[in-house]
Amino acid sequence: MTIKHSLLAILAQSPCYGNQLRTEFERRTAHSWPVNVGQIYNTLERLERDGYVSRGAVNEHGHVMWHLTDAGRAESESWFHTPTPRTHARDDLAAKISLAISLPGVDAEALIATELFAAQQRHAESARVHDAEDNSLARLVHLAAVQRANADVQWLLAAQVAATTGASQPSAVDMHRPRRGRPKKAVA
């Protein structure tokens, strides 16, 4: 979820000022994603530059009210109707474990054990918070954390098996100089 689209979605309900948007964002995400007001204003300025929002009048308390433009409303609606991409393009934990298993001299088994313990702790803590939460919105957000922590535990158990059974062997850095430029075209 992006701050940009979240702000557009909130502004689709009513014009707001910056700190009001921050408060609404945190409330609607069950305070699971804290954001500072400076980030809100930076995002609003980019949204204004891109034609998605406009500055309105200053209210009686001196706050600039931000309004959604037609382009902003269309962007917000499009975001809600487009599936959220869930790529594996950047998974810090997977990259760290893959490097540990493939590099000589790194105790991958100890690293995996440490990460597994931490994931199990996150899972247990997330489950406790989820069970104690009264607000249904907060319960839903915390359920996502429980499921992600559980997925991490399951994946780390599989990585532990791969590391202990030698499914992947450490290898030295390839000392051949990489070719620069574009690969040669195949001759037909």
Salt bridges, closest charged atoms under 4 A:
GLU24 OE1 - ARG27 NH2 2.73
GLU24 OE1 - ARG28 NE 2.82
GLU26 OE1 - ARG22 NH1 3.21
GLU48 OE1 - ARG55 NE 3.03
ASP50 OD1 - ARG49 NE 2.99
GLU60 OE2 - HIS61 NE2 3.56
GLU75 OE2 - LYS4 NZ 3.99
GLU75 OE2 - HIS5 NE2 2.76
ASP92 OD1 - ARG90 NE 3.32
GLU115 OE2 - LYS96 NZ 2.78
GLU125 OE1 - ARG128 NH2 2.86
GLU133 OE1 - HIS142 NE2 3.73
ASP152 OD2 - ARG122 NH2 3.20
ASP174 OD1 - HIS176 ND1 2.88
